Amino acid sequence: MARIVVITHEYDELLKRRGMLRRWTSSYMLYDIVGELQRRKHEVVVARGLSSRPTGHAALLHVDATVTPDDYVDYGRSFPLCLNVAAADISKRKVSGAVLDANDGWNGPVIVKSNRNSAGDPERRMNRLARRAGQAEPFPEIPEIGEYRIYDTPGEIPDGVTADPNRSVERFVAEREPDGFALRFWVFCGEAERCTRYVSSHRLVKAARFIRKEAVPVPDELRQRRRQLGFDYGKFDFVVHEGKAILLDANKTPGRPQNLTNLLAEGSANLADGFEGMLLQHGL
């Protein structure tokens, strides 16, 4: 059995105590995968920060920040196998296939997003925890961007927004349905995966508010994009627009669905299979 180290930031909260009984739980999908790996007799150690730097057969870099600090990446590289060590930057401008190019002639609707994953909320949360501990903010100068905004044409974008490095201006490439809009979520760990298409009446599709869903195949161009971005574990959000798969968002610390016990049990077992497959590939 392998000794697996989960590398989190010093101010990450992989585990929290919640409810009247103060039981340990987590908002991350990894929580259930780790539980399954432990049931299979693997030893899992959480390295919170870089002070102790435990060793192991393999590691997973699970720092919930858009850009993983270099010292955490260097620690990950010290292991024979470290998942997501090559996926250190998941900013929208880097991963999205819909980023507006002034030379592409697009005159349709555009959407303005934060360039950071989850609008920079994880970094601001870690900054608050650092201040409470009397320490310097690990991610200073993280501005509040606010809600996504959709404009009918690029000409309606306010001055200065396109050049703002904290924002990502993208073509609004909707996957339209007669009764709404669709968005596809691809969750994977190694060779294990599931890909689901959600349809919603809202233009900004969320898995929590949908009309229907269905399992769909993963397009080859998304698999190629995953290899380019260096992802071993995570979640991709994408659409198929005019016959082309377009990646919109890539997350290396995906969240955990709440109140979906059966889905979590089935999904965590499958993704744990993928983790073990990578261990075998590396002779671990």
C-alpha positions as CSV (number, residue, x, y, z in Angstrom):
1,M,0.0,0.0,0.0
2,A,1.2,3.5,-0.7
3,R,1.8,6.5,1.5
4,I,0.1,9.5,-0.1
5,V,0.7,13.1,0.9
6,V,-1.9,15.7,0.2
7,I,-0.2,19.1,-0.1
8,T,-2.4,22.0,0.9
9,H,-1.6,25.6,1.6
10,E,-0.9,26.6,5.2
11,Y,-4.2,28.5,5.3
12,D,-6.3,26.0,3.2
13,E,-9.2,24.4,5.0
14,L,-9.4,20.9,3.5
15,L,-11.3,19.8,6.7
16,K,-13.8,21.8,8.8
17,R,-15.9,21.0,11.8
18,R,-19.6,21.6,11.1
19,G,-23.0,21.2,12.7
20,M,-24.0,20.9,16.3
21,L,-21.9,17.8,16.8
22,R,-18.8,19.5,15.2
23,R,-18.1,16.6,13.0
24,W,-15.3,16.8,10.5
25,T,-16.3,17.3,6.9
26,S,-15.1,19.1,3.8
27,S,-16.3,21.1,0.8
28,Y,-13.8,19.4,-1.5
29,M,-14.4,16.3,-3.7
30,L,-11.0,15.1,-2.6
31,Y,-12.4,14.3,0.9
32,D,-14.4,11.4,-0.4
33,I,-11.6,10.1,-2.6
34,V,-9.2,10.1,0.3
35,G,-11.8,8.2,2.4
36,E,-12.0,5.6,-0.3
37,L,-8.2,5.3,-0.6
38,Q,-8.0,4.9,3.2
39,R,-10.6,2.1,3.1
40,R,-8.3,0.4,0.6
41,K,-5.5,0.6,3.2
42,H,-3.5,3.4,1.7
43,E,-2.0,5.8,4.2
44,V,-3.0,9.4,3.5
45,V,-1.2,12.3,5.2
46,V,-2.2,16.0,4.8
47,A,0.7,18.4,4.7
48,R,-0.8,21.8,5.6
49,G,2.0,24.2,4.7
50,L,5.6,23.5,4.2
51,S,6.9,23.4,7.8
52,S,7.1,19.6,8.1
53,R,7.3,18.4,4.5
54,P,6.4,14.7,5.1
55,T,7.7,12.2,2.6
56,G,5.7,9.5,0.8
57,H,5.4,7.4,-2.3
58,A,3.1,9.9,-4.1
59,A,1.5,13.3,-3.6
60,L,-1.4,15.4,-4.8
61,L,-0.9,19.2,-5.0
62,H,-4.2,20.5,-3.7
63,V,-3.5,24.2,-3.0
64,D,-6.8,26.1,-3.5
65,A,-5.3,29.1,-5.3
66,T,-5.4,30.2,-8.9
67,V,-1.6,30.2,-9.1
68,T,0.1,27.7,-6.8
69,P,3.2,29.3,-5.2
70,D,6.5,28.1,-6.5
71,D,7.7,26.6,-3.2
72,Y,4.7,24.3,-3.0
73,V,5.3,23.2,-6.6
74,D,9.0,22.5,-5.7
75,Y,7.9,20.4,-2.8
76,G,5.5,18.4,-5.0
77,R,8.4,17.8,-7.5
78,S,10.3,16.0,-4.7
79,F,8.0,13.0,-4.9
80,P,8.3,10.1,-7.4
81,L,4.7,11.0,-8.4
82,C,2.8,14.2,-7.7
83,L,-0.6,14.8,-9.3
84,N,-1.2,18.2,-10.8
85,V,2.3,19.4,-10.2
86,A,2.3,20.7,-13.8
87,A,-1.1,22.4,-13.4
88,A,0.1,25.3,-11.2
89,D,-1.7,28.1,-13.1
90,I,-5.5,27.8,-13.8
91,S,-6.2,31.5,-14.4
92,K,-9.0,32.1,-17.0
93,R,-6.7,33.8,-19.4
94,K,-4.5,30.7,-19.4
95,V,-7.0,27.9,-19.6
96,S,-10.1,29.3,-21.3
97,G,-10.6,28.7,-25.0
98,A,-13.1,31.5,-25.3
99,V,-10.8,34.5,-24.3
100,L,-11.5,37.4,-26.7
101,D,-8.9,38.1,-29.3
102,A,-9.1,41.5,-30.8
103,N,-8.1,40.0,-34.2
104,D,-10.7,37.3,-34.3
105,G,-13.5,39.5,-35.6
106,W,-16.0,38.5,-32.9
107,N,-18.9,40.9,-32.7
108,G,-21.3,38.7,-30.7
109,P,-22.0,38.7,-26.9
110,V,-19.1,38.7,-24.5
111,I,-18.8,37.8,-20.8
112,V,-16.5,39.5,-18.3
113,K,-15.2,37.2,-15.5
114,S,-12.7,37.3,-12.8
115,N,-9.3,36.0,-14.1
116,R,-9.1,34.0,-10.9
117,N,-10.7,30.7,-10.0
118,S,-13.9,31.1,-8.0
119,A,-13.5,34.9,-8.4
120,G,-10.6,34.9,-6.0
121,D,-12.7,33.8,-3.1
122,P,-10.2,31.0,-1.9
123,E,-7.3,33.5,-1.8
124,R,-9.3,36.1,0.1
125,R,-10.4,33.4,2.6
126,M,-6.8,32.4,3.2
127,N,-5.8,36.0,3.5
128,R,-8.4,36.4,6.3
129,L,-7.1,33.4,8.1
130,A,-3.5,34.7,7.9
131,R,-4.6,38.1,9.3
132,R,-6.3,36.3,12.2
133,A,-3.1,34.5,12.9
134,G,-1.2,37.7,12.9
135,Q,0.7,36.8,9.7
136,A,1.2,38.5,6.3
137,E,-1.4,37.8,3.6
138,P,-0.2,35.0,1.3
139,F,-2.1,36.5,-1.6
140,P,-2.2,40.3,-1.3
141,E,-4.1,42.6,-3.6
142,I,-6.9,40.3,-4.6
143,P,-9.7,42.7,-5.7
144,E,-13.4,42.0,-5.6
145,I,-14.6,41.6,-9.2
146,G,-18.3,40.9,-8.5
147,E,-20.7,39.0,-10.6
148,Y,-20.1,37.9,-14.2
149,R,-21.4,40.5,-16.7
150,I,-22.7,39.7,-20.2
151,Y,-22.6,42.4,-22.9
152,D,-24.3,42.1,-26.3
153,T,-21.2,43.2,-28.2
154,P,-17.5,43.9,-27.4
155,G,-18.2,47.6,-28.0
156,E,-20.3,47.8,-24.8
157,I,-17.5,46.7,-22.5
158,P,-16.5,49.7,-20.2
159,D,-13.2,51.4,-20.8
160,G,-10.2,49.7,-19.0
161,V,-11.9,46.3,-18.5
162,T,-10.2,44.5,-21.4
163,A,-6.7,45.6,-20.2
164,D,-7.4,44.8,-16.5
165,P,-5.2,41.7,-15.6
166,N,-7.7,40.8,-12.9
167,R,-10.5,40.2,-15.4
168,S,-11.0,37.8,-18.3
169,V,-13.0,39.0,-21.3
170,E,-14.4,36.1,-23.3
171,R,-16.7,35.3,-26.1
172,F,-20.1,34.1,-24.8
173,V,-20.2,30.8,-26.6
174,A,-23.4,29.3,-25.4
175,E,-24.5,25.8,-26.1
176,R,-28.2,26.5,-26.8
177,E,-31.2,24.2,-26.4
178,P,-34.8,24.9,-27.2
179,D,-35.6,25.2,-23.5
180,G,-32.4,26.8,-22.3
181,F,-28.6,26.5,-22.3
182,A,-26.2,23.6,-21.7
183,L,-22.9,23.2,-19.9
184,R,-20.7,20.1,-19.6
185,F,-18.7,19.1,-16.6
186,W,-15.8,16.6,-16.9
187,V,-14.5,15.2,-13.7
188,F,-11.4,13.0,-13.8
189,C,-8.6,11.3,-11.9
190,G,-6.0,9.5,-14.0
191,E,-8.0,7.3,-16.5
192,A,-11.2,7.4,-14.4
193,E,-13.8,10.0,-15.4
194,R,-17.3,11.0,-15.7
195,C,-18.7,13.7,-18.0
196,T,-22.2,15.1,-17.6
197,R,-24.2,17.6,-19.6
198,Y,-26.5,19.9,-17.7
199,V,-29.3,22.0,-19.2
200,S,-30.7,25.1,-17.5
201,S,-33.1,27.9,-18.2
202,H,-30.4,30.3,-17.1
203,R,-27.7,31.6,-19.4
204,L,-25.1,31.0,-16.7
205,V,-25.6,27.3,-16.1
206,K,-24.9,25.9,-12.6
207,A,-25.1,22.2,-11.7
208,A,-27.3,23.1,-8.7
209,R,-30.0,24.6,-10.9
210,F,-30.8,22.5,-14.0
211,I,-33.8,21.1,-15.9
212,R,-32.2,17.8,-16.9
213,K,-28.8,16.1,-17.2
214,E,-27.3,13.3,-19.1
215,A,-24.0,11.4,-19.4
216,V,-22.0,12.5,-22.5
217,P,-18.6,11.4,-24.1
218,V,-15.5,13.5,-23.7
219,P,-14.4,15.2,-27.0
220,D,-10.9,14.4,-28.1
221,E,-9.9,18.1,-28.2
222,L,-10.7,18.3,-24.5
223,R,-8.4,15.3,-23.8
224,Q,-5.6,17.1,-25.7
225,R,-6.2,20.3,-23.8
226,R,-6.0,18.4,-20.5
227,R,-2.6,17.0,-21.5
228,Q,-1.4,20.5,-22.5
229,L,-2.5,22.0,-19.1
230,G,-0.9,19.1,-17.1
231,F,-4.0,18.0,-15.2
232,D,-4.0,14.6,-13.5
233,Y,-7.1,15.3,-11.3
234,G,-9.8,17.9,-11.6
235,K,-12.8,19.3,-13.3
236,F,-13.3,20.9,-16.7
237,D,-16.3,23.0,-17.6
238,F,-16.9,23.3,-21.3
239,V,-19.5,23.7,-24.1
240,V,-19.9,22.4,-27.6
241,H,-20.5,25.5,-29.7
242,E,-21.0,25.1,-33.5
243,G,-19.6,21.6,-33.3
244,K,-16.4,22.6,-31.4
245,A,-15.6,21.8,-27.8
246,I,-14.5,24.9,-25.9
247,L,-13.0,24.8,-22.4
248,L,-14.3,27.6,-20.2
249,D,-12.9,26.7,-16.8
250,A,-10.4,24.3,-15.2
251,N,-10.4,23.5,-11.5
252,K,-7.7,21.5,-9.8
253,T,-9.5,21.5,-6.4
254,P,-13.1,20.7,-7.4
255,G,-15.9,21.1,-4.9
256,R,-17.9,18.3,-3.3
257,P,-21.6,18.0,-4.1
258,Q,-23.7,18.3,-1.0
259,N,-26.5,15.9,0.0
260,L,-25.7,13.5,-2.8
261,T,-24.6,10.5,-0.8
262,N,-25.0,7.8,-3.4
263,L,-23.4,9.8,-6.2
264,L,-20.5,10.6,-3.9
265,A,-19.9,7.0,-3.0
266,E,-20.0,5.8,-6.6
267,G,-17.9,8.7,-7.8
268,S,-15.2,8.5,-5.2
269,A,-14.7,4.8,-5.8
270,N,-14.3,5.4,-9.5
271,L,-11.9,8.3,-9.0
272,A,-9.9,6.3,-6.4
273,D,-9.5,3.6,-9.1
274,G,-8.0,6.3,-11.3
275,F,-5.6,7.3,-8.5
276,E,-4.5,3.7,-7.9
277,G,-4.0,3.3,-11.7
278,M,-1.5,6.1,-11.7
279,L,0.3,4.5,-8.7
280,L,0.6,1.3,-10.7
281,Q,1.9,3.1,-13.8
282,H,4.7,4.5,-11.7
283,G,5.5,1.2,-10.0
284,L,4.2,2.4,-6.6
